[in-house]
């Protein structure tokens, strides 16, 4: 992979050192950009996006260690390779350079051949990383496009089913049951499509939260009504249990509602027939709201209880050949709860039943 013709930033308060470095880099075909101090470098880096930085350590106001720490702490600059160049030769100085995030460390006077070799290796590594990032972005863009195109026909099918249901004779119970099943399947497909679209936004921190004071118990009741058609086949009951008469919390009502729907959908899928799914809600003394969705059914193995929150992570239940959907619903839940500064976890078996699973999440009141 070609490592010449790259944009190299030289950060040094000594003009002589900068000129010497440019005379070394020019014959290699690199474009050289100068910065006279750390602050100037941090200002320029966002504009010019260098492929590699040669960073002096001993500079006034802000030394190279601090510059490197700041670069490596930001998402947009952390993958730019940094070679620290200094007159310091103590072991603790080298360690400090590595701890600040430097990719390499050279002591003056250095061998030009060694510098050229290390630059080449780091530039090739960055080029490979850039290619991976481009492919990842292409994959994300294609996923969003396909999923977005799927949402339109699914929404149309849902509306058509609702229209047919409204015009069916009330005594045609068989057709009504078939339509209810079809509607539930469409709802689940739409939930998956929306999860795919929103997971990408949440991962890139581009999802805007629209928080408002909301009644937790009203929110739970609304989403239980939405999930009820799925419970008919196995004769399941849904019950809300709360020690509080009312709980208000500042949250994005739509996103948290979808979290509840995802957890209820999983609970229905893996609950034993003729059992009750419990939805708990409480407000504790530390200023948190705790919500749990608990079902009697098959257990989730201990080794799988963290995996299921990862993207496409799945776990077979011990008493079922089914898996927890596509492995996207729980990822969506985790990202939404964390965006609200909350936490989510699973307990299996739950304290309520001898077997089954309980998914709990907590949210700050404000």
C-alpha positions as a Markdown table, in Angstrom:
| # | Residue | x | y | z |
|---|---|---|---|---|
| 1 | Unk | 0.0 | 0.0 | 0.0 |
| 2 | Unk | 1.4 | 3.4 | -1.0 |
| 3 | Unk | 2.7 | 5.4 | 2.0 |
| 4 | Unk | 4.1 | 8.4 | 0.1 |
| 5 | Unk | 2.3 | 11.6 | -0.8 |
| 6 | Unk | 0.6 | 11.9 | 2.6 |
| 7 | Unk | -0.3 | 15.0 | 4.7 |
| 8 | Unk | 2.2 | 15.2 | 7.6 |
| 9 | Unk | 1.9 | 17.7 | 10.4 |
| 10 | Unk | 5.1 | 18.8 | 12.2 |
| 11 | Unk | 4.4 | 20.3 | 15.6 |
| 12 | Unk | 7.5 | 22.0 | 17.1 |
| 13 | Unk | 8.3 | 25.4 | 18.7 |
| 14 | Unk | 11.7 | 25.5 | 17.0 |
| 15 | Unk | 11.7 | 26.9 | 13.5 |
| 16 | Unk | 15.1 | 25.1 | 12.8 |
| 17 | Unk | 13.6 | 21.8 | 13.8 |
| 18 | Unk | 10.6 | 22.3 | 11.6 |
| 19 | Unk | 12.7 | 23.2 | 8.6 |
| 20 | Unk | 15.0 | 20.2 | 9.1 |
| 21 | Unk | 11.9 | 17.9 | 9.3 |
| 22 | Unk | 10.5 | 19.5 | 6.1 |
| 23 | Unk | 13.8 | 18.9 | 4.2 |
| 24 | Unk | 13.6 | 15.3 | 5.3 |
| 25 | Unk | 9.9 | 14.8 | 4.3 |
| 26 | Unk | 9.8 | 16.7 | 1.0 |
| 27 | Unk | 11.9 | 14.2 | -1.0 |
| 28 | Unk | 9.5 | 11.5 | 0.1 |
| 29 | Unk | 6.7 | 13.3 | -1.6 |
| 30 | Unk | 4.8 | 14.2 | 1.5 |
| 31 | Unk | 2.8 | 17.5 | 2.0 |
| 32 | Unk | 4.2 | 19.1 | 5.2 |
| 33 | Unk | 2.0 | 21.3 | 7.5 |
| 34 | Unk | 3.7 | 23.3 | 10.3 |
| 35 | Unk | 2.4 | 24.1 | 13.8 |
| 36 | Unk | 4.5 | 26.3 | 16.1 |
| 37 | Unk | 2.9 | 25.1 | 19.3 |
| 38 | Unk | 0.3 | 22.7 | 20.8 |
| 39 | Unk | -2.7 | 25.1 | 20.7 |
| 40 | Unk | -2.0 | 25.9 | 17.0 |
| 41 | Unk | -1.8 | 22.2 | 16.2 |
| 42 | Unk | -5.1 | 21.4 | 17.9 |
| 43 | Unk | -6.8 | 24.3 | 15.9 |
| 44 | Unk | -5.3 | 23.2 | 12.6 |
| 45 | Unk | -5.8 | 19.4 | 12.9 |
| 46 | Unk | -9.6 | 19.6 | 12.5 |
| 47 | Unk | -9.3 | 21.6 | 9.3 |
| 48 | Unk | -6.5 | 19.9 | 7.5 |
| 49 | Unk | -7.0 | 16.3 | 8.8 |
| 50 | Unk | -3.3 | 15.1 | 8.6 |
| 51 | Unk | -2.4 | 11.5 | 8.0 |
| 52 | Unk | 0.3 | 11.5 | 10.6 |
| 53 | Unk | 1.7 | 13.9 | 13.3 |
| 54 | Unk | 5.3 | 14.4 | 14.3 |
| 55 | Unk | 5.0 | 15.9 | 17.7 |
| 56 | Unk | 7.7 | 17.6 | 19.8 |
| 57 | Unk | 7.4 | 17.1 | 23.5 |
| 58 | Unk | 9.1 | 20.1 | 25.1 |
| 59 | Unk | 7.0 | 23.1 | 24.1 |
| 60 | Unk | 5.8 | 26.2 | 26.1 |
| 61 | Unk | 2.2 | 26.5 | 27.4 |
| 62 | Unk | 1.1 | 23.0 | 26.3 |
| 63 | Unk | 3.6 | 20.2 | 26.0 |
| 64 | Unk | 3.4 | 17.3 | 23.6 |
| 65 | Unk | 2.1 | 14.9 | 26.2 |
| 66 | Unk | -1.0 | 17.1 | 26.8 |
| 67 | Unk | -1.5 | 17.6 | 23.0 |
| 68 | Unk | -1.4 | 13.9 | 22.4 |
| 69 | Unk | -3.9 | 13.2 | 25.3 |
| 70 | Unk | -6.4 | 15.6 | 23.8 |
| 71 | Unk | -6.0 | 14.1 | 20.3 |
| 72 | Unk | -6.5 | 10.6 | 21.6 |
| 73 | Unk | -9.6 | 11.6 | 23.7 |
| 74 | Unk | -11.6 | 12.8 | 20.7 |
| 75 | Unk | -13.4 | 10.5 | 18.3 |
| 76 | Unk | -12.5 | 12.6 | 15.2 |
| 77 | Unk | -8.7 | 12.6 | 15.9 |
| 78 | Unk | -7.9 | 9.5 | 18.0 |
| 79 | Unk | -6.9 | 7.4 | 15.1 |
| 80 | Unk | -4.4 | 9.8 | 13.6 |
| 81 | Unk | -0.9 | 8.3 | 14.2 |
| 82 | Unk | 1.3 | 10.3 | 16.5 |
| 83 | Unk | 5.1 | 10.0 | 16.7 |
| 84 | Unk | 6.6 | 11.9 | 19.6 |
| 85 | Unk | 10.1 | 13.3 | 19.0 |
| 86 | Unk | 12.1 | 14.6 | 22.0 |
| 87 | Unk | 15.5 | 15.2 | 23.5 |
| 88 | Unk | 14.3 | 13.4 | 26.7 |
| 89 | Unk | 15.8 | 10.0 | 27.0 |
| 90 | Unk | 14.6 | 8.8 | 30.4 |
| 91 | Unk | 12.6 | 5.6 | 30.6 |
| 92 | Unk | 9.8 | 7.5 | 32.5 |
| 93 | Unk | 9.5 | 10.0 | 29.7 |
| 94 | Unk | 9.0 | 7.2 | 27.2 |
| 95 | Unk | 6.4 | 5.6 | 29.5 |
| 96 | Unk | 4.6 | 9.0 | 29.8 |
| 97 | Unk | 4.6 | 9.3 | 26.0 |
| 98 | Unk | 3.0 | 5.8 | 25.6 |
| 99 | Unk | 0.5 | 6.6 | 28.4 |
| 100 | Unk | -0.6 | 9.8 | 26.6 |
| 101 | Unk | -1.5 | 7.6 | 23.6 |
| 102 | Unk | 1.5 | 8.1 | 21.3 |
| 103 | Unk | 1.9 | 5.5 | 18.6 |
| 104 | Unk | 5.7 | 5.7 | 18.7 |
| 105 | Unk | 8.4 | 7.6 | 20.5 |
| 106 | Unk | 11.8 | 8.7 | 19.1 |
| 107 | Unk | 14.7 | 10.4 | 20.9 |
| 108 | Unk | 16.9 | 13.1 | 19.3 |
| 109 | Unk | 19.2 | 12.6 | 17.6 |
| 110 | Unk | 17.3 | 9.9 | 15.7 |
| 111 | Unk | 18.2 | 7.8 | 12.7 |
| 112 | Unk | 16.3 | 9.1 | 9.6 |
| 113 | Unk | 16.0 | 5.6 | 8.2 |
| 114 | Unk | 14.3 | 4.4 | 11.4 |
| 115 | Unk | 11.9 | 7.4 | 11.4 |
| 116 | Unk | 11.0 | 6.7 | 7.7 |
| 117 | Unk | 10.4 | 3.0 | 8.4 |
| 118 | Unk | 8.1 | 3.8 | 11.4 |
| 119 | Unk | 6.2 | 6.5 | 9.5 |
| 120 | Unk | 5.6 | 4.0 | 6.6 |
| 121 | Unk | 4.3 | 1.4 | 9.0 |
| 122 | Unk | 1.9 | 3.8 | 10.8 |
| 123 | Unk | 0.7 | 5.3 | 7.5 |
| 124 | Unk | -0.1 | 1.9 | 6.1 |
| 125 | Unk | -1.9 | 1.0 | 9.2 |
| 126 | Unk | -4.0 | 4.2 | 9.1 |
| 127 | Unk | -4.8 | 3.6 | 5.4 |
| 128 | Unk | -6.1 | 0.1 | 6.2 |
| 129 | Unk | -8.2 | 1.5 | 9.0 |
| 130 | Unk | -9.6 | 4.2 | 6.7 |
| 131 | Unk | -10.6 | 1.5 | 4.2 |
| 132 | Unk | -12.4 | -0.5 | 6.9 |
| 133 | Unk | -14.2 | 2.7 | 8.0 |
| 134 | Unk | -15.3 | 3.4 | 4.4 |
| 135 | Unk | -16.6 | -0.2 | 4.0 |
| 136 | Unk | -18.4 | 0.0 | 7.4 |
| 137 | Unk | -20.0 | 3.3 | 6.4 |
| 138 | Unk | -21.1 | 1.9 | 3.1 |
| 139 | Unk | -22.7 | -1.1 | 4.9 |
| 140 | Unk | -24.5 | 1.2 | 7.3 |
| 141 | Unk | -25.8 | 3.4 | 4.4 |
| 142 | Unk | -27.0 | 0.4 | 2.5 |
| 143 | Unk | -28.7 | -1.0 | 5.6 |
| 144 | Unk | -30.5 | 2.2 | 6.3 |
| 145 | Unk | -31.6 | 2.5 | 2.6 |
| 146 | Unk | -33.0 | -1.1 | 2.5 |
| 147 | Unk | -34.7 | -0.8 | 5.8 |
| 148 | Unk | -36.2 | 2.6 | 5.0 |
| 149 | Unk | -37.6 | 1.2 | 1.8 |
| 150 | Unk | -39.1 | -1.8 | 3.7 |
| 151 | Unk | -41.0 | 0.4 | 6.1 |
| 152 | Unk | -43.3 | 1.9 | 3.5 |
| 153 | Unk | -44.8 | -1.4 | 2.2 |
| 154 | Unk | -45.1 | -2.8 | 5.7 |
| 155 | Unk | -47.0 | 0.3 | 6.9 |
| 156 | Unk | -49.3 | 0.0 | 3.9 |
| 157 | Unk | -49.9 | -3.7 | 4.7 |
| 158 | Unk | -50.7 | -2.7 | 8.3 |
| 159 | Unk | -53.3 | -0.1 | 7.2 |
| 160 | Unk | -54.9 | -2.5 | 4.7 |
| 161 | Unk | -55.3 | -5.1 | 7.5 |
| 162 | Unk | -56.9 | -2.5 | 9.8 |
| 163 | Unk | -59.3 | -1.6 | 7.0 |
| 164 | Unk | -60.3 | -5.2 | 6.3 |
| 165 | Unk | -60.8 | -5.8 | 10.0 |
| 166 | Unk | -63.1 | -2.8 | 10.3 |
| 167 | Unk | -65.3 | -4.1 | 7.5 |
| 168 | Unk | -65.5 | -7.8 | 8.6 |
| 169 | Unk | -68.8 | -9.1 | 10.1 |
| 170 | Unk | -68.3 | -9.4 | 13.9 |
| 171 | Unk | -69.5 | -13.1 | 13.8 |
| 172 | Unk | -66.7 | -14.1 | 11.5 |
| 173 | Unk | -64.4 | -15.1 | 14.4 |
| 174 | Unk | -62.1 | -17.2 | 12.3 |
| 175 | Unk | -61.2 | -14.4 | 9.9 |
| 176 | Unk | -60.9 | -12.0 | 12.8 |
| 177 | Unk | -58.4 | -14.3 | 14.5 |
| 178 | Unk | -56.4 | -14.7 | 11.3 |
| 179 | Unk | -56.3 | -10.9 | 10.8 |
| 180 | Unk | -55.2 | -10.5 | 14.4 |
| 181 | Unk | -52.3 | -12.9 | 13.9 |
| 182 | Unk | -51.3 | -11.1 | 10.7 |
| 183 | Unk | -51.5 | -7.7 | 12.3 |
| 184 | Unk | -49.3 | -8.9 | 15.2 |
| 185 | Unk | -46.7 | -10.2 | 12.7 |
| 186 | Unk | -46.7 | -6.9 | 10.9 |
| 187 | Unk | -46.3 | -5.0 | 14.2 |
| 188 | Unk | -43.2 | -7.2 | 15.0 |
| 189 | Unk | -41.7 | -6.6 | 11.6 |
| 190 | Unk | -42.2 | -2.9 | 11.9 |
| 191 | Unk | -40.6 | -3.0 | 15.3 |
| 192 | Unk | -37.5 | -4.7 | 13.8 |
| 193 | Unk | -37.3 | -2.2 | 11.0 |
| 194 | Unk | -37.5 | 0.7 | 13.3 |
| 195 | Unk | -34.9 | -0.9 | 15.6 |
| 196 | Unk | -32.5 | -1.3 | 12.7 |
| 197 | Unk | -32.8 | 2.4 | 11.7 |
| 198 | Unk | -32.5 | 3.8 | 15.2 |
| 199 | Unk | -29.7 | 1.6 | 16.4 |
| 200 | Unk | -27.4 | 3.2 | 13.8 |
| 201 | Unk | -28.4 | 6.7 | 15.0 |
| 202 | Unk | -28.0 | 5.8 | 18.6 |
| 203 | Unk | -24.5 | 4.3 | 18.0 |
| 204 | Unk | -23.3 | 7.4 | 16.2 |
| 205 | Unk | -25.0 | 9.6 | 18.9 |
| 206 | Unk | -27.2 | 11.2 | 16.2 |
| 207 | Unk | -30.5 | 10.3 | 17.9 |
| 208 | Unk | -32.1 | 13.4 | 19.4 |
| 209 | Unk | -34.0 | 12.7 | 22.6 |
| 210 | Unk | -37.3 | 14.6 | 23.1 |
| 211 | Unk | -37.7 | 14.5 | 26.8 |
| 212 | Unk | -40.9 | 15.5 | 28.7 |
| 213 | Unk | -42.5 | 14.7 | 32.1 |
| 214 | Unk | -44.4 | 11.5 | 31.5 |
| 215 | Unk | -46.5 | 9.2 | 33.6 |
| 216 | Unk | -44.8 | 5.9 | 33.8 |
| 217 | Unk | -47.9 | 3.9 | 34.7 |
| 218 | Unk | -49.8 | 5.5 | 31.7 |
| 219 | Unk | -46.9 | 4.6 | 29.5 |
| 220 | Unk | -46.9 | 1.0 | 30.6 |
| 221 | Unk | -50.7 | 0.7 | 30.1 |
| 222 | Unk | -50.5 | 2.1 | 26.6 |
| 223 | Unk | -47.8 | -0.4 | 25.5 |
| 224 | Unk | -49.5 | -3.3 | 27.2 |
| 225 | Unk | -52.6 | -2.6 | 25.1 |
| 226 | Unk | -50.4 | -2.6 | 22.0 |
| 227 | Unk | -48.9 | -6.0 | 22.8 |
| 228 | Unk | -52.2 | -7.7 | 23.9 |
| 229 | Unk | -52.9 | -9.3 | 20.5 |
| 230 | Unk | -49.7 | -11.3 | 20.8 |
| 231 | Unk | -50.9 | -12.9 | 24.1 |
| 232 | Unk | -54.1 | -14.5 | 22.9 |
| 233 | Unk | -52.5 | -17.6 | 21.3 |
| 234 | Unk | -50.9 | -18.8 | 24.5 |
| 235 | Unk | -53.6 | -17.4 | 26.8 |
| 236 | Unk | -51.2 | -15.1 | 28.7 |
| 237 | Unk | -52.1 | -12.4 | 31.2 |
| 238 | Unk | -50.4 | -9.0 | 31.6 |
| 239 | Unk | -50.3 | -7.4 | 35.0 |
| 240 | Unk | -48.9 | -4.1 | 36.2 |
| 241 | Unk | -47.5 | -4.1 | 39.8 |
| 242 | Unk | -46.5 | -0.8 | 41.5 |
| 243 | Unk | -46.2 | 0.4 | 45.1 |
| 244 | Unk | -46.6 | 4.0 | 43.8 |
| 245 | Unk | -50.0 | 5.5 | 42.8 |
| 246 | Unk | -48.2 | 7.6 | 40.3 |
| 247 | Unk | -44.6 | 8.0 | 39.0 |
| 248 | Unk | -43.5 | 10.8 | 36.8 |
| 249 | Unk | -40.2 | 10.8 | 34.9 |
| 250 | Unk | -38.5 | 13.0 | 32.4 |
| 251 | Unk | -38.0 | 10.8 | 29.3 |
| 252 | Unk | -38.4 | 10.4 | 25.5 |
| 253 | Unk | -41.9 | 8.9 | 25.6 |
| 254 | Unk | -41.7 | 7.3 | 22.1 |
| 255 | Unk | -38.3 | 5.7 | 22.6 |
| 256 | Unk | -39.0 | 4.4 | 26.2 |
| 257 | Unk | -42.4 | 3.1 | 25.0 |
| 258 | Unk | -40.6 | 1.1 | 22.3 |
| 259 | Unk | -38.2 | -0.3 | 24.9 |
| 260 | Unk | -41.2 | -1.5 | 26.9 |
| 261 | Unk | -42.7 | -3.0 | 23.7 |
| 262 | Unk | -39.5 | -4.8 | 22.9 |
| 263 | Unk | -39.2 | -6.3 | 26.4 |
| 264 | Unk | -42.9 | -7.3 | 26.4 |
| 265 | Unk | -42.6 | -8.9 | 23.0 |
| 266 | Unk | -39.7 | -11.0 | 24.2 |
| 267 | Unk | -41.6 | -11.9 | 27.4 |
| 268 | Unk | -44.6 | -13.1 | 25.4 |
| 269 | Unk | -42.5 | -15.0 | 23.0 |
| 270 | Unk | -40.8 | -17.1 | 25.7 |
| 271 | Unk | -43.5 | -17.3 | 28.4 |
| 272 | Unk | -45.1 | -20.6 | 29.3 |
| 273 | Unk | -48.8 | -20.9 | 28.2 |
| 274 | Unk | -51.5 | -19.9 | 30.7 |
| 275 | Unk | -49.1 | -17.8 | 32.8 |
| 276 | Unk | -48.9 | -14.1 | 33.8 |
| 277 | Unk | -46.3 | -11.6 | 32.6 |
| 278 | Unk | -45.6 | -9.1 | 35.4 |
| 279 | Unk | -44.6 | -5.5 | 34.7 |
| 280 | Unk | -43.2 | -3.8 | 37.8 |
| 281 | Unk | -42.7 | -0.1 | 38.3 |
| 282 | Unk | -41.3 | 1.7 | 41.3 |
| 283 | Unk | -39.6 | 4.9 | 42.4 |
| 284 | Unk | -36.7 | 4.6 | 44.8 |
| 285 | Unk | -35.3 | 7.0 | 47.4 |
| 286 | Unk | -32.2 | 7.8 | 45.3 |
| 287 | Unk | -34.2 | 9.5 | 42.5 |
| 288 | Unk | -34.5 | 6.6 | 40.1 |
| 289 | Unk | -37.4 | 4.9 | 38.4 |
| 290 | Unk | -37.1 | 1.1 | 38.2 |
| 291 | Unk | -39.1 | -0.9 | 35.6 |
| 292 | Unk | -39.1 | -4.7 | 35.2 |
| 293 | Unk | -40.7 | -7.1 | 32.8 |
| 294 | Unk | -40.9 | -10.7 | 34.2 |
| 295 | Unk | -42.1 | -13.9 | 32.7 |
| 296 | Unk | -42.5 | -17.5 | 33.8 |
| 297 | Unk | -40.7 | -19.6 | 31.1 |
| 298 | Unk | -37.4 | -20.9 | 30.1 |
| 299 | Unk | -34.1 | -19.7 | 31.6 |
| 300 | Unk | -31.4 | -17.7 | 29.9 |
| 301 | Unk | -28.0 | -19.3 | 30.6 |
| 302 | Unk | -25.6 | -17.3 | 32.7 |
| 303 | Unk | -22.9 | -17.1 | 30.0 |
| 304 | Unk | -25.5 | -15.5 | 27.6 |
| 305 | Unk | -26.9 | -12.8 | 29.9 |
| 306 | Unk | -24.4 | -10.2 | 28.6 |
| 307 | Unk | -24.2 | -11.4 | 25.0 |
| 308 | Unk | -27.9 | -10.8 | 24.4 |
| 309 | Unk | -27.5 | -7.0 | 24.7 |
| 310 | Unk | -24.9 | -7.0 | 21.9 |
| 311 | Unk | -25.8 | -6.3 | 18.3 |
| 312 | Unk | -27.0 | -9.6 | 16.7 |
| 313 | Unk | -26.2 | -11.4 | 20.0 |
| 314 | Unk | -28.5 | -14.3 | 20.6 |
| 315 | Unk | -29.0 | -16.9 | 23.3 |
| 316 | Unk | -30.9 | -20.1 | 23.1 |
| 317 | Unk | -33.2 | -20.6 | 26.1 |
| 318 | Unk | -32.6 | -23.8 | 28.0 |
| 319 | Unk | -36.1 | -25.2 | 27.4 |
| 320 | Unk | -36.7 | -23.7 | 24.0 |
| 321 | Unk | -35.2 | -24.0 | 20.5 |
| 322 | Unk | -36.1 | -20.4 | 19.9 |
| 323 | Unk | -33.7 | -17.5 | 20.2 |
| 324 | Unk | -34.2 | -14.0 | 21.4 |
| 325 | Unk | -35.3 | -12.6 | 18.0 |
| 326 | Unk | -32.7 | -11.1 | 15.7 |
| 327 | Unk | -30.5 | -9.9 | 18.6 |
| 328 | Unk | -31.4 | -6.3 | 17.7 |
| 329 | Unk | -34.4 | -5.6 | 20.1 |
| 330 | Unk | -32.3 | -5.8 | 23.2 |
| 331 | Unk | -29.4 | -3.8 | 21.6 |
| 332 | Unk | -31.9 | -1.1 | 20.9 |
| 333 | Unk | -33.2 | -1.2 | 24.5 |
| 334 | Unk | -29.7 | -0.9 | 25.9 |
| 335 | Unk | -28.7 | 2.0 | 23.7 |
| 336 | Unk | -31.9 | 3.9 | 24.5 |
| 337 | Unk | -31.6 | 3.4 | 28.2 |
| 338 | Unk | -27.9 | 4.4 | 28.2 |
| 339 | Unk | -28.8 | 7.5 | 26.2 |
| 340 | Unk | -31.2 | 8.4 | 29.1 |
| 341 | Unk | -28.2 | 7.9 | 31.5 |
| 342 | Unk | -29.9 | 4.7 | 32.8 |
| 343 | Unk | -28.9 | 1.0 | 33.0 |
| 344 | Unk | -30.5 | -2.3 | 32.0 |
| 345 | Unk | -29.8 | -5.9 | 33.0 |
| 346 | Unk | -31.4 | -9.4 | 33.1 |
| 347 | Unk | -32.0 | -11.8 | 36.0 |
| 348 | Unk | -32.7 | -15.4 | 35.1 |
| 349 | Unk | -34.4 | -17.2 | 36.8 |
| 350 | Unk | -36.3 | -14.3 | 38.4 |
| 351 | Unk | -37.2 | -14.1 | 42.1 |
| 352 | Unk | -40.9 | -14.3 | 41.1 |
| 353 | Unk | -40.9 | -17.7 | 39.4 |
| 354 | Unk | -38.8 | -20.9 | 39.6 |
| 355 | Unk | -37.9 | -20.4 | 35.9 |
| 356 | Unk | -38.0 | -17.6 | 33.4 |
| 357 | Unk | -36.4 | -14.2 | 32.9 |
| 358 | Unk | -36.7 | -10.7 | 34.3 |
| 359 | Unk | -35.5 | -7.7 | 32.4 |
| 360 | Unk | -35.0 | -4.6 | 34.6 |
| 361 | Unk | -34.1 | -1.0 | 33.6 |
| 362 | Unk | -33.7 | 2.1 | 35.7 |
| 363 | Unk | -33.9 | 5.8 | 34.7 |
| 364 | Unk | -33.1 | 9.0 | 36.5 |
| 365 | Unk | -36.2 | 11.0 | 37.4 |
| 366 | Unk | -34.5 | 14.1 | 35.9 |
